[in-house]
Amino acid sequence: MARFTEGDRSKIDRTTERWERACLLGDESLVFDGRHDVWTQKNVEDLYERFNGNQLAGNTAGGRFVTKWEEQLSGASDDVKLLGAEVLLVHFLFVDSVTRRGKFNVLTRSLEGTGIDLPTDAVAVQAMSQGIGHPGIGFNTRRDVQVAYLIDFVRRLKVLSDLERRAVLAAESALREFADDTDWPIREMRHVMLHLLRPEYYERISSGTHKREIAHAFSGLLPEGISDDVDEQLWAIRQELEKYIPGGNTRRGTVDFYYEPLRGVWESSGGATAGGVGDLEALEWKKQIVLYGPPGTSKTWQAEALAKAVIRRAALTQWGPQRYFSNAAAVETAMDTNIFRLQLHPGFGYEQFIRGLRLEGDVTRYQTGFLPWVVDKLEHQQQPGGLDALPGVLILDEINRTNLTEMLGEAFSLLERDQRGKQRELPGFDAGQEPDVLVIPENLYVIGTMNEIDQSVETLDFALRRRFLWRECPFERETLLSIVADRWDRDVKRHSYDDAAEQLEQFADRAQALNRAIEESDELGRQYQVGHTYFADIAFFLGPWVRARKNKPSKGTYLWTSNGAVQPALDDLWSRSLEPLLAQYLAGSDAQTEELKAFKRTFLSRD
């Protein structure tokens, strides 16, 4: 079954069951017993007109979802505002990447001015403490689209007769068809809602791209004649996987695509828009990809993860599921032996990469470089038990720190898809020897990383650019919060992440505001934005400060005091990390002092 059971989701499931029975099939409140006039067709139409029919763009009404939402619901009746709060509650049910306090704050702000207080003993309210999965960055950054889709779904359902509504909700295929029959963009909320309503059938996957990548990675398990519908394919794949790993791959013995060894087979490093092409799909097609962006945006880590996914997916496809799952050690070994890494620098060129003259005793001879060595290693690899050879991945870290066109030499043209496997004679050879040849095999993939700050993507050779696909790795607010949450138990330890969650949300807003100011600066620009890993050091700076205190900070004041003064950890992050970095970027600028002051105000101000 698809239902995820690693964490307690009992209140989520009870809330969803009530939502279907009392709200979608009836008109009752999701939170309050005895209120039968909330999810009415009239109220839903009103909410639709106020929100879907009045989408606010950009910085209008404060620029954030919650401030726009308040503006859009201004003047609405108490019942419509309660409906809005309950819609947001459904929207948050799946999410484990937003704290209970963060969810609850959004709901209560939706009810300001109504005199309605959410009952903390209601199951639906308590469900805010649970979660099923991380719905992805797009779910949080485009909450307006997600909520609009949900409201539209309810509105379309409410115009149907009771019998028609029951028919839609009763069958997986009918529910899916109805969910897709909309003019609103189909994004993460569609997949979340299907899982909430039918968790036994629909996976706990919020990304259409992830669904497609999983179906592609495990396509060898699909029976003949299966439809093109990705949800049906995932259902069929799950049935087969449960045969190969009957004990499951989670602590509670279920099969889940986000746990190893399944996750590593399909997962791309990211970068896809909702339903768009993932990095792994792009790399398999083009053979080369470059991850570029500001420093500190996890490009090298993402390149490593993508390289491992290439190896795992190839092993599953070429070996078959039975041999793949029974040769886990061989897969791990291949990820060590078949991934090759080069840290490029100005002293690295053609002689080191392709071939160069070197002195051997008193004789100067041609010697092959790194790329031919990689090709030879792949050609002579040996897998246990006669298993097929696996592909190789070459990671070129910081490709713009050398003259890449010169370094590639003859490999420049051989990187083309239709040139793979062809031989190219290399100029110059030793007396009595045949010319060396260079071949780039079909099963060698290349991943480059590039800090835009060192050299803009636009300045690279256009012919070189054509041989790669490119994916920007920008600063991401939600990634920053995820990294801080991951580091919290290691670096801060003493107190719960939830205690600081509200101010950490504000901290992420300030990081985003700082990068916006850097992008708009006449002295700097987008390529000088600060990556999320720089900001994530806040967890380290909080550690010593928290341990030195007898009591935990009052009311979650970890970063700012109650009157807005900056706490020591935040001041340390600015003065020891961010300010020196920005000062270096602004070195030589007549406006350095003024720019740094403005950046400091932007980042440290709580508002």
N, C-alpha and C positions, 0 to 999 in steps of 0.2 A: 504494500500500500504506500501511497505518497505522503501520508500524514507524518510530519516531523515530530518526534517525541523526545528529543534530547533534553529539552527544557520543559518546564511546566507550562502548558498552554491551555489548561482546563478552563480558565476564565475567558480566554479569547474564544474558545470554541462555544462556550455557553452564550457569550455575547453575540457571536455570529448567528447562532441558532435563533436567538431572540430577535435579532435584526431581520432575519428572513421571515419568521413567523408573525411577529408583532408589527413590524414597520413596513416591510415590502408587501406582504399579503394583507396587512391591516394598516391602521393609521396611528398606532400607539407610539408613545415615547420609548426610546431605547433605554433611558436611564430611570425615569419616574414611573412607578406603578400607578395605574389608575388614570393616566392622562391619555385620552384616546383621540386627541385632536392635533397631533404634531406632524406626523408623516402623511398628511393629507395631500391630495393632488393640488389643491389650491395653494398650500404653503410651499410645496415643491416648485410650482410654477413661479411663485413670487421669488423664491431663492434663485431660481434659474435666471430670471430676468435681471436680478440685482447683480449676480456674479458672472454667469456665463454671458449674459447680454451686455455686460459693462466691464469688459476686461481692461485693467489699468496697466499700462506699459511703463518700463523704465523706472525713473525715480518718483513717479507720481505718488502722492499720498504717503511719502516717507520711503518708498522704494522697496520695502520688505513685504513679504506675503501678509504677515499679521496686521500691518498698518493699512495695507490696501483692503484687506478683508473687512476691517473695522469701518473703513470709508464706504465700502460697497454695501454693507449691512446697516449703515446709518439710516435711521428712520423706520426700520423694519419693525414689525410687531414682535412682542416677546416670544410668541410661538415660532415665528420664522427664525429668530435668533437662536432659540433652543434647537430647532431643526438644524441650523447651521453648525452649532456646537456638536451635535450628535453625528452629523456628516463627517466632521473633522475627527471625531472619535473613531469612526469606522476607518477613515483614512489612516489613522495611526495604529490600528490594531496589529498589523503585521510587523511593525517596525521595532527592531531592537537596537537601532543606532541612535535613537533619541531617548533621553532619560524620561522617567515618569514625570519628574518635575517639569521638564521641558514640554512634554505633551500637555500636562495639566494646565500650565500657564497659558498656552494657546487657547485651550477650551474656555478657561475662565475669562480671558480677555474678550472672547466672542460674546460673552453674556453680560459684559459691563453695561450698567444702566437698567438692567431688567429686574434686579432684585432676586434673581434666581441663583441659588447656590447648588452646585453639584453635590449630591449625597455621596460621601466617601465610602459608605457601606454598600453602594450599588455594585453589582458584579461588573457591569460595563466600565465603571470608573476604576475599579480595582484591576481590571484587565490592562490598564495602562502600565502596570508594573511588569507585565510579561511581554514577550516578543518572539517572533518566529524566525526572522532573518533581516539582513541588511539589504534594503531595496535598491541601493546604489545612489550615486551622487545625483543623477538626474531626477530621482524621486524627490529629493530635498530642494534642489536648486530650481526645479520647475514645479513646485507644489501647486501653483495656480492651474497648470494643465492637468495635473493628477486629480485635483478636487473637481475641476470642471467636468472631467470625464465621468467621475462618480455621480455628480449631480445629474448629468445628462442621462446616465443609465437609469437612475431612479425615475426621472421624469418620463422617459419612454415606457418604462414598466408600468407606471401609474395610470397611463391612458388605456391600458388593456383591461379587459374584463377579469374578474376574479379567476375564472376558469382558464383564461389564456395566461395569466400570470403564473398560476400553478403549473401549467404545462411547460413554461419557459424554465422555471426553477427546478423542475422534477428530473430532467434528463441532462446529462453532461453536454451532449451535442447541441441540444436546443439552447442551453445557457450560453455556450460558446458562440453560436451563431448570432444570438441576440446581442451579446457583448460586443461583437465586431460590427454590428449593423448601426454604425454611427458616423456622423460627419466630423466628430472631434478626434484629435490625434490619439491613436492607440499607443499608449506608452505603458509604463510600469504598473499603473493602477489597474489596468485590465487583467494582468497576470496575477496580481495580488488578490483581486476580488474573486477570481475564479478559484484560487486556492482556498480562500477563506470559506467560500460557499460549498465547495466540493473537495475537501482536503484528501479524501481517499483516492481521488482520480488525478487532480491537477497538482503538479509539483510545486514546492515552495520556492519557485523561481520567479523573480520579478522582471527579468530582462529577456526580451525577445531574442536578443543576440545570443545570450547564454543558452536559451532553449535550442536555437538553431545550431550552435556550436556543439552542444552535447549530442544532438541527433546526428550530426555529421560525424563526430568522433566515434560513436558507437553504431554507425549505420550497418556494420557487418552483422549485427545481431537482429536486424529487422527481417521479419518474414516477407516472402514474396507477396506482392499485391497490396501491401500496406499503403494507405493513402498518403498524400503529400502534407496532410495536416500535422504540424510539429507536435502538438499535444498528444495526438493519437500515437505518433511515433515514440514519444517519451514513455507512454504507458506500456507499449509493447517492449521497449528496451528494458524497462524496469522488470517486467516479468522474466526476461531472459537473464538479467544480472542476478536476480535472486536465486537462480539455479547455480550460477558460478560461485557466488559468495553467499551461501545459505545462512551463514551466521551474521550477515550484514557487515557494514563497515563503520558502525557507530557503537557507542557503549551499550545501547539498549537493543542492539541486534537488528536494526533496520538498515535499509540501503538509502544512502543520501549522496547526491551528486556533488555536494560541497565538502565532502570528506575524502581523504585519501583512502585507497589509491585511485579513486575515480576522478577526483578534482584535477589532478595533474595531467590527466589524459586530454581534457578538453579546454581547460581554462586558458584564455588569452590573457595578456598583461593588461588589457583594458583599452580605452580609447574609443570604443564604438559609441555612437549615438544610439538611442533606444531603437533596437531593431536593425541597426546598421552593421557594417562589416567590422569584425573584430581583428585584432592584430594577427592572430594565428591564421585566420582565413587570408588576410592580405599577404602575409609572408609566404604561405604555401603557394599562392598564385604568382607573385612577382619574384620570389626567391630572395629579395633584399628589402629591408625596411630600415628607416632611420627614426629614432625617437629623439625629438629635439625640444628645447625649452630652457627656461631659466635654471641656474644652479639650484640644487636642493629639491628637485621634483621627482626623485626616485627613478631616474632614467636607467641607471646601471642595474638597480634591483629589478626593474621591469624587464630589462633585456635578459637577465639571467632566468627569470621566471618563464619568459616566452621561449627561450632556448630549451629549457627542460620540458615544456609542453610539446615542442616539436618532437623530441625523442620519445616521450611517452606515447603520444598519439601514433607515431610510426610503429612502435613496438606492438601496440594493440592491433593496428590494421594489418601489419605484415605477419605477425605471429598467430593472430587469432586470440580470442578471449581465454580459452583454456590454457594455452601456453603462456599468455601474458600474465595471468594471475598466479600461475605456478612458478614463474621465473622472475619474481619481484627483485631478487638480488641482482640479476643480470641487467634489469632496467636501471637500477641505481648505479651500477658500475658504468653503464653506457653514458649516463649523465655526467660522469666524471671524465671518461675517456673521449667522448665524442663532442664535447663542448670546448672550444678553443678561444682563448681570450688574449687580446692585445691592447695594452695601454699605449695609445699613439702619442707622439711628442715631436717637436721640430727636428730631432735628430734621426727620426725613423723615415726611411725612404725606399726607393726601388731596390737598392742593393740588399736591404734587410728583408724585404717582403717577397721579391721575385727571384733575383739572382744578382750576384756581384763578384768582383775579383777580390780574392784574399790570398795572402802570402802563406804558402806551405813550405817551410824551410827556406830554400833559395828560389823557389818557383812560385809564380803567381798563377793561380788557377781560378776558374769559375766555380762558385759554390751556390747551391740552391738556397733560397730564402724560406721564410716562414710558410708562405702559401703552398708551395710544392710539397713541403714537409707534411702539412695538414692533409693534402690530397693523398699522399702516400700512406699516411696513417689510416685514412678511411678505406683505402683500397685493400689494405692488408689486415683489417680488423677481423677478429674472430669472436663469434658468439658461441656460447655453450650449446651442445646438443644439436648442432647443425642449424640453429636458428638463423634466419635471414639477417644480413648486415643492416645496420641502422644508419640513418643520416647523420651528418655532422652539422654543427652550427658554429660559425666564426663570429665572435663579438668584437667589434672594433670600437673601443671606448674613446670618446672625444675625437671624432674623425677630423674635426677642423683644426686640430693642433699640428697637423702636418699638411703637406701638399698632397692631397689624396689622389688627384689625377695623375701626378707624377709617380706616386707610390704604386698605384695599380698597374701601370704600364700595359702590357699585353692583356692583363686580366680585365682591363677597362671594357673591351668589347666582348670578352668571353662571359661576362656576367649576364648578358642578355639571355633570356629564356631559350631562344632558338639557337643559341651558340653553345649551350651547355653540352658537354661531352665531346666537343670538337677539339682537335689538336692545333696548337699554334707554335711554330718553331720560334725559338728565341734567338735573337741576333748574337753573334760572337760565340766562339767555342774554342776549346783547346785543341792543339795539334793532335792528330790521330784519333779524334773523337767525332762522333756524329753530333749534330746540333741537339741541344736539349729541347724538349717540347713541354708546353704548359697545357693542361686540361683542367677545366673546372667541371666537376661531375654534377649530374642532376641532383644528387642528394646532399649538396652542400648549400646551406642557407647562411646569409650574412645579415647581422643586426648591427647597426651603428648607433652610437649615441652622440649627442652634440649639444654643448652649451651655447645658446644663441649669443650670449654676452661676449664670447670669444670671437665669433664671426657669424654674421647673419646668414641664414639659409639662402637669402637672395643673392649673396655674393659668390656662391659656388657655381662651378661650371654647369651650364644648362644641360649639356649632354650627360654629365654625371648625375644630375638630378633626375633625369629621365630613367635611369637604371634602378632607381630606388622608389619605393613608396614612402611617404612621410607622415608622421603622426606627432602632433604637438602634445607635449606634456606640461600643461599649465599648472599654476598654483590652484589647489582645490580645497575649499573651506572644509568640506566634509571629510576629505582625506586627512587634513590636519587634526580634526577632532578624533578620528579613528586612531591615529598614531599616538596622540596624547592618552587616549583611553587604554591603549595597549601597554604604554609605558608606565601607567599610573601605579600599578601594584608593585612594580620593580623599583621605581624612583621615589614615590611619595609614601607608599605603604600604610602609614598610620591611619589614614582616614579614607572614607569611601569616595570614589570618583563622583558619585551622585551629590555629595556635599558641595562640590565646587562646580557642578555642571552648569548652573545658570551663568556664573561669571566666565566659565570657559566658552560658553556660547557667545558671550559678549566679546571675549578675547578673539575668537575666530572672526567675528564681525570686524574688529579693529585691524586684524591682519589683512582681511580683504580690502578694507578701506585704505590701508597703507599701500597696498599694491595698486589700487586704483589711482592713488595720488602719484605714485611712481610712474605709472603709465601716462598720466596726463601732464607730467612734468616736462617743461621745455628742455631741461638739462639731461634728462634720462630717457625714459620711454619704456614700452612694454617689455623689451628684452632684458631690462634690469630689474624686473619684479623678483621678489624674494620667494624661494621655494618653501613648501610646507615643512620640510625637515628642519629648517632654521628655527621656525616658530615652535616646533614640537619640543625643542630643548627647554621649554617652560617647565616640563615635568621634572627635569634634573634640577633646575633652580628652585623649584618648590620644595624638593626633598629636604635639604639641610635646614631651610627656614621652618618647615613644619616640625621636624624632629627637635629643633631647639625650643619649641614652645611647649608649655605645660598643657594648655588646652587647645582644642581645635579652633580655628578662626570662627568668630561669631557670625551666624547667618550666612555662611558660605563666602565670607570676604577674604578669599585667597589672593586675589589679584588687585582689588581696590577695596578701600575701607568703605564704610557705609556712606560717608560724605564724598566719595569719589577720589580720595587721595590714593596715589600709587603705592602698592605694597612692595616689599624688597625684591621678591622673586621676579616680578614684572620689570622692575627697574634694572635688575641684573641682566635680564634678557636683552633689554634695549642697550645698555651701556657696554656690555661685554661681547655682544654678538651683532645685533642689527646696526647700531650706530657706526661701529668701525667698518662694517661692510659697505654701508651707504657712503661713508666718508671716502672710502677708496674709490667707489664709483664716481664720486664728485670731485676727485683730486684734480686740481688745475682749473676748476670752475670758479669764476668770480662770485658766483651765487651760492657757494658751498655752505656757508654759515646759515644763510636764510633758509635754504632748502632743508637742511638738517633740522632746524628749529620747527619748520612747518611739518616735516615728517614725524617728528617727535610728538607734536601736539595731536596729529591725526591718530597715531598709534596708541598713545597713553591715555587719551581722553576716553572716558567710559561711554560717552554719548555719541 
